[in-house]
Amino acid sequence: MEKITNQEQRQLRNLGFRLPAVDEPAKLPPSFSSRAPEPVADHKRKRQQLQSEEDVARKRWFVVSLCDGIGGAFLALDIAKVKFDGIAAESDHDLLDFVHLQWPRLVLKSDCCKVTAEEVLKGCRRHGCQGIFLIGGPPCQPFSAAGRKRGLHDDRAGPLVAFCRLHKELIQLTKGIDITYRNLMETVASMSADARS
């Protein structure tokens, strides 16, 4: 991995990341409680949204992040004070090392295509989690104009197929049991509606 500059180290620390050999104290991310008040018309909708957010914050989640990168999803969950354990899957070993430094309790996988729903459910139960949250940011090149929009015929579409397979399996495995299942996948604006469904 390339050495990052002092300025980049400060920026990462300001976002809440812990870096080795820190020569200045880390700054916590800004609080989200300093937002301006909402108009009265939005009060009912906001109250329902906050109630849902409180439900999420009360639960302990087993988070599976496919194509994890540097752990942006885990950082967002930390900032939101969501309790979690889980699996980080990423093919770049340097990025996995970075994620392990930030969240040592996570299970690391170097191939997102090998994560199974049974493994996820077992991990969820082992850690006493009440919900499973599948997150994915698969490569966008198969669906972008730069990648010639080859879709699932592109060799780089494997992580998307793995996400869809795992999503379908988790829906089936969590039916009829008391484990909540949620998912979130990042995509590109130029991805067609057919490819998204």
TORKOL-4160 file (C-alpha; in steps of 0.2 Angstrom, whole numbers, padded with zeros to 4 digits, m for minus):
197
<pt num="1" X="0000" Y="0000" Z="0000"/>
<pt num="2" X="0006" Y="0017" Z="m0004"/>
<pt num="3" X="0012" Y="0028" Z="0011"/>
<pt num="4" X="m0001" Y="0042" Z="0014"/>
<pt num="5" X="0004" Y="0060" Z="0017"/>
<pt num="6" X="0003" Y="0069" Z="0034"/>
<pt num="7" X="m0012" Y="0079" Z="0027"/>
<pt num="8" X="m0021" Y="0063" Z="0022"/>
<pt num="9" X="m0017" Y="0055" Z="0039"/>
<pt num="10" X="m0025" Y="0070" Z="0048"/>
<pt num="11" X="m0041" Y="0069" Z="0036"/>
<pt num="12" X="m0043" Y="0051" Z="0041"/>
<pt num="13" X="m0041" Y="0054" Z="0059"/>
<pt num="14" X="m0054" Y="0068" Z="0058"/>
<pt num="15" X="m0066" Y="0056" Z="0051"/>
<pt num="16" X="m0063" Y="0045" Z="0066"/>
<pt num="17" X="m0051" Y="0032" Z="0059"/>
<pt num="18" X="m0037" Y="0026" Z="0071"/>
<pt num="19" X="m0020" Y="0025" Z="0062"/>
<pt num="20" X="m0004" Y="0017" Z="0068"/>
<pt num="21" X="0010" Y="0028" Z="0075"/>
<pt num="22" X="m0002" Y="0043" Z="0078"/>
<pt num="23" X="0008" Y="0059" Z="0082"/>
<pt num="24" X="m0007" Y="0069" Z="0086"/>
<pt num="25" X="m0023" Y="0065" Z="0095"/>
<pt num="26" X="m0038" Y="0059" Z="0084"/>
<pt num="27" X="m0053" Y="0071" Z="0083"/>
<pt num="28" X="m0070" Y="0064" Z="0084"/>
<pt num="29" X="m0082" Y="0066" Z="0069"/>
<pt num="30" X="m0094" Y="0081" Z="0071"/>
<pt num="31" X="m0110" Y="0077" Z="0080"/>
<pt num="32" X="m0126" Y="0074" Z="0070"/>
<pt num="33" X="m0136" Y="0082" Z="0084"/>
<pt num="34" X="m0132" Y="0100" Z="0079"/>
<pt num="35" X="m0145" Y="0100" Z="0064"/>
<pt num="36" X="m0157" Y="0115" Z="0062"/>
<pt num="37" X="m0175" Y="0111" Z="0068"/>
<pt num="38" X="m0187" Y="0104" Z="0055"/>
<pt num="39" X="m0203" Y="0113" Z="0049"/>
<pt num="40" X="m0218" Y="0107" Z="0059"/>
<pt num="41" X="m0226" Y="0099" Z="0043"/>
<pt num="42" X="m0212" Y="0086" Z="0043"/>
<pt num="43" X="m0214" Y="0082" Z="0061"/>
<pt num="44" X="m0224" Y="0067" Z="0060"/>
<pt num="45" X="m0213" Y="0059" Z="0046"/>
<pt num="46" X="m0198" Y="0064" Z="0056"/>
<pt num="47" X="m0205" Y="0056" Z="0072"/>
<pt num="48" X="m0208" Y="0039" Z="0062"/>
<pt num="49" X="m0191" Y="0040" Z="0055"/>
<pt num="50" X="m0183" Y="0043" Z="0072"/>
<pt num="51" X="m0193" Y="0029" Z="0079"/>
<pt num="52" X="m0186" Y="0017" Z="0066"/>
<pt num="53" X="m0168" Y="0024" Z="0068"/>
<pt num="54" X="m0170" Y="0021" Z="0087"/>
<pt num="55" X="m0176" Y="0003" Z="0084"/>
<pt num="56" X="m0160" Y="0000" Z="0073"/>
<pt num="57" X="m0149" Y="0008" Z="0086"/>
<pt num="58" X="m0156" Y="m0003" Z="0100"/>
<pt num="59" X="m0152" Y="m0019" Z="0091"/>
<pt num="60" X="m0135" Y="m0027" Z="0089"/>
<pt num="61" X="m0132" Y="m0031" Z="0070"/>
<pt num="62" X="m0122" Y="m0044" Z="0061"/>
<pt num="63" X="m0116" Y="m0034" Z="0046"/>
<pt num="64" X="m0109" Y="m0042" Z="0030"/>
<pt num="65" X="m0100" Y="m0029" Z="0019"/>
<pt num="66" X="m0095" Y="m0036" Z="0002"/>
<pt num="67" X="m0082" Y="m0026" Z="m0008"/>
<pt num="68" X="m0079" Y="m0017" Z="0008"/>
<pt num="69" X="m0065" Y="m0006" Z="0003"/>
<pt num="70" X="m0058" Y="0004" Z="0018"/>
<pt num="71" X="m0074" Y="0000" Z="0029"/>
<pt num="72" X="m0084" Y="0016" Z="0025"/>
<pt num="73" X="m0100" Y="0006" Z="0030"/>
<pt num="74" X="m0093" Y="0001" Z="0047"/>
<pt num="75" X="m0087" Y="0019" Z="0050"/>
<pt num="76" X="m0105" Y="0026" Z="0046"/>
<pt num="77" X="m0112" Y="0013" Z="0058"/>
<pt num="78" X="m0099" Y="0018" Z="0072"/>
<pt num="79" X="m0104" Y="0036" Z="0069"/>
<pt num="80" X="m0122" Y="0032" Z="0071"/>
<pt num="81" X="m0118" Y="0022" Z="0087"/>
<pt num="82" X="m0125" Y="0006" Z="0080"/>
<pt num="83" X="m0118" Y="m0010" Z="0089"/>
<pt num="84" X="m0112" Y="m0023" Z="0077"/>
<pt num="85" X="m0101" Y="m0038" Z="0073"/>
<pt num="86" X="m0099" Y="m0045" Z="0056"/>
<pt num="87" X="m0089" Y="m0050" Z="0040"/>
<pt num="88" X="m0079" Y="m0038" Z="0029"/>
<pt num="89" X="m0075" Y="m0045" Z="0012"/>
<pt num="90" X="m0063" Y="m0037" Z="0001"/>
<pt num="91" X="m0050" Y="m0044" Z="m0012"/>
<pt num="92" X="m0037" Y="m0030" Z="m0009"/>
<pt num="93" X="m0027" Y="m0037" Z="0006"/>
<pt num="94" X="m0020" Y="m0020" Z="0011"/>
<pt num="95" X="m0037" Y="m0013" Z="0013"/>
<pt num="96" X="m0042" Y="m0028" Z="0023"/>
<pt num="97" X="m0027" Y="m0025" Z="0034"/>
<pt num="98" X="m0033" Y="m0007" Z="0036"/>
<pt num="99" X="m0051" Y="m0013" Z="0041"/>
<pt num="100" X="m0043" Y="m0025" Z="0053"/>
<pt num="101" X="m0034" Y="m0011" Z="0062"/>
<pt num="102" X="m0050" Y="m0001" Z="0064"/>
<pt num="103" X="m0062" Y="m0015" Z="0068"/>
<pt num="104" X="m0052" Y="m0030" Z="0075"/>
<pt num="105" X="m0067" Y="m0040" Z="0080"/>
<pt num="106" X="m0073" Y="m0042" Z="0062"/>
<pt num="107" X="m0070" Y="m0058" Z="0052"/>
<pt num="108" X="m0060" Y="m0054" Z="0036"/>
<pt num="109" X="m0063" Y="m0063" Z="0020"/>
<pt num="110" X="m0053" Y="m0060" Z="0004"/>
<pt num="111" X="m0067" Y="m0067" Z="m0008"/>
<pt num="112" X="m0084" Y="m0060" Z="m0007"/>
<pt num="113" X="m0091" Y="m0074" Z="m0018"/>
<pt num="114" X="m0087" Y="m0087" Z="m0004"/>
<pt num="115" X="m0097" Y="m0079" Z="0010"/>
<pt num="116" X="m0112" Y="m0091" Z="0013"/>
<pt num="117" X="m0129" Y="m0087" Z="0021"/>
<pt num="118" X="m0127" Y="m0101" Z="0033"/>
<pt num="119" X="m0110" Y="m0094" Z="0039"/>
<pt num="120" X="m0119" Y="m0077" Z="0041"/>
<pt num="121" X="m0133" Y="m0084" Z="0051"/>
<pt num="122" X="m0121" Y="m0094" Z="0062"/>
<pt num="123" X="m0111" Y="m0078" Z="0066"/>
<pt num="124" X="m0126" Y="m0068" Z="0070"/>
<pt num="125" X="m0132" Y="m0081" Z="0083"/>
<pt num="126" X="m0114" Y="m0083" Z="0090"/>
<pt num="127" X="m0113" Y="m0065" Z="0093"/>
<pt num="128" X="m0131" Y="m0063" Z="0100"/>
<pt num="129" X="m0136" Y="m0051" Z="0086"/>
<pt num="130" X="m0154" Y="m0047" Z="0083"/>
<pt num="131" X="m0152" Y="m0042" Z="0065"/>
<pt num="132" X="m0142" Y="m0045" Z="0049"/>
<pt num="133" X="m0137" Y="m0031" Z="0038"/>
<pt num="134" X="m0130" Y="m0035" Z="0020"/>
<pt num="135" X="m0120" Y="m0021" Z="0013"/>
<pt num="136" X="m0112" Y="m0021" Z="m0004"/>
<pt num="137" X="m0102" Y="m0009" Z="m0016"/>
<pt num="138" X="m0098" Y="m0021" Z="m0030"/>
<pt num="139" X="m0088" Y="m0014" Z="m0045"/>
<pt num="140" X="m0098" Y="m0003" Z="m0056"/>
<pt num="141" X="m0088" Y="m0005" Z="m0072"/>
<pt num="142" X="m0099" Y="m0019" Z="m0079"/>
<pt num="143" X="m0114" Y="m0007" Z="m0078"/>
<pt num="144" X="m0105" Y="0010" Z="m0082"/>
<pt num="145" X="m0102" Y="0018" Z="m0099"/>
<pt num="146" X="m0084" Y="0017" Z="m0096"/>
<pt num="147" X="m0085" Y="m0002" Z="m0094"/>
<pt num="148" X="m0096" Y="m0003" Z="m0110"/>
<pt num="149" X="m0111" Y="m0008" Z="m0100"/>
<pt num="150" X="m0108" Y="m0027" Z="m0103"/>
<pt num="151" X="m0118" Y="m0031" Z="m0087"/>
<pt num="152" X="m0118" Y="m0048" Z="m0080"/>
<pt num="153" X="m0107" Y="m0054" Z="m0095"/>
<pt num="154" X="m0092" Y="m0044" Z="m0088"/>
<pt num="155" X="m0080" Y="m0054" Z="m0078"/>
<pt num="156" X="m0080" Y="m0041" Z="m0065"/>
<pt num="157" X="m0099" Y="m0044" Z="m0061"/>
<pt num="158" X="m0095" Y="m0058" Z="m0049"/>
<pt num="159" X="m0097" Y="m0048" Z="m0033"/>
<pt num="160" X="m0114" Y="m0042" Z="m0039"/>
<pt num="161" X="m0119" Y="m0060" Z="m0042"/>
<pt num="162" X="m0113" Y="m0065" Z="m0025"/>
<pt num="163" X="m0122" Y="m0050" Z="m0017"/>
<pt num="164" X="m0139" Y="m0055" Z="m0026"/>
<pt num="165" X="m0136" Y="m0074" Z="m0021"/>
<pt num="166" X="m0133" Y="m0070" Z="m0003"/>
<pt num="167" X="m0147" Y="m0058" Z="m0002"/>
<pt num="168" X="m0159" Y="m0071" Z="m0009"/>
<pt num="169" X="m0152" Y="m0084" Z="0003"/>
<pt num="170" X="m0154" Y="m0073" Z="0018"/>
<pt num="171" X="m0172" Y="m0068" Z="0014"/>
<pt num="172" X="m0176" Y="m0087" Z="0014"/>
<pt num="173" X="m0165" Y="m0091" Z="0030"/>
<pt num="174" X="m0173" Y="m0077" Z="0040"/>
<pt num="175" X="m0191" Y="m0080" Z="0036"/>
<pt num="176" X="m0201" Y="m0086" Z="0051"/>
<pt num="177" X="m0187" Y="m0083" Z="0064"/>
<pt num="178" X="m0184" Y="m0068" Z="0075"/>
<pt num="179" X="m0169" Y="m0060" Z="0066"/>
<pt num="180" X="m0172" Y="m0044" Z="0056"/>
<pt num="181" X="m0164" Y="m0043" Z="0039"/>
<pt num="182" X="m0160" Y="m0027" Z="0030"/>
<pt num="183" X="m0149" Y="m0024" Z="0014"/>
<pt num="184" X="m0141" Y="m0009" Z="0005"/>
<pt num="185" X="m0131" Y="m0009" Z="m0011"/>
<pt num="186" X="m0122" Y="0005" Z="m0018"/>
<pt num="187" X="m0124" Y="0007" Z="m0037"/>
<pt num="188" X="m0120" Y="0019" Z="m0051"/>
<pt num="189" X="m0132" Y="0032" Z="m0059"/>
<pt num="190" X="m0129" Y="0025" Z="m0076"/>
<pt num="191" X="m0135" Y="0007" Z="m0071"/>
<pt num="192" X="m0151" Y="0003" Z="m0080"/>
<pt num="193" X="m0167" Y="m0001" Z="m0071"/>
<pt num="194" X="m0166" Y="m0019" Z="m0078"/>
<pt num="195" X="m0149" Y="m0022" Z="m0071"/>
<pt num="196" X="m0155" Y="m0015" Z="m0054"/>
<pt num="197" X="m0170" Y="m0027" Z="m0053"/>
